[in-house]
Amino acid sequence: METKHENNKISFLENSEEKAFISYVPSGDILTVDHTVVSPDLEGQGIGKKLVAKVVQYARDEGKTIDAQCPFASAIIEKNPEFQDILAK
């Protein structure tokens, strides 16, 4: 599956079709993660967690923190201690 990152959105594409994405709103040093969508045919395959991991890595690379307003992203970060260092205080 191909990954695309543009316009404050990280997407997974299959045959050039967007199958899943996570979006965020940048503001200063904080990325507010506001939405995660996974196509029904990909649910249960860990795609959402992979998207959260991608936005976490992006935030680390850019020296930013994350404010997870999306309930799904928030739950994934809460369940995975390796992601929690990136949370905005």
N, C-alpha and C positions, 0 to 999 in steps of 0.2 A: 504494500500500500504506500502510495506517495504522500509526502507531507508538504504542505504549502503554508507559509507564514506571511501574511500581508494584511494591511488594514486592521490591525489590532485583533487578528483572528488566526488561530492555528487550525488547519484543516487536514483531514485525512481524505485522500482522493483515491478512487478506484476507477480506472478507465476514464480519467478526467472528470468524473462525477464526484461531488462532495458527498461523503458518506457520514462524516462526523466532524464536529468542530467545538472549539472552546474559544470564547471571546473575552476581551478585557478592555477596560478603559484606563489609559495611562493618565496619571496626575502626579507630577513631580516624581518622587521616588517610589510611588505606590502604583501597582497594577491592580485595579479592582476587577476581579474575575466575576463576570455577571451572567454567563450562560454556558451551558454544556449541552450539546445535542448529539445523540448517536442514532443512526438509522436503525429502525426496528430489526432489520435482518442481521445487524452486527451486535445487538444487545447480548450481554452475558459473555462476551469474549475479552473483556478487559480493555476495550478500546477507550472508554472514558478515563480509566486510570492512566493509560498511556498519554492521553491528552493533558491531564493534570500534570504528569511528570514533565511533559514538554514545556508547559508554561512555567513550571517551577524552575526548570533549567534555564529558560530564557531570562527569568527574573534574576537568577544568580549571575548569569553571564553579564547582565546589564547593571548589576549592583542595585537592584530594586527589591522591594518587598511586595507581598501579596495580601490583599484584603479580599478574602473569598466570600462574596455575597451570594454566589450560586450555591444552593444547598448541596448539590452533588459534589462539587469541587471541595466545599468545606468539609463534608463527611470523609472524602478520600484523604485530605490533608490530615484530618483529625486521627484517622486510623493508621497513618503511616508516619512514624516519628522522623523518618529521614527527610520528610517534606516540611516539618514544622519550624525549622530554623529560618524559613523565608517569610513567615507570617508577619504582617505589619503589627506593631505593638500599639 
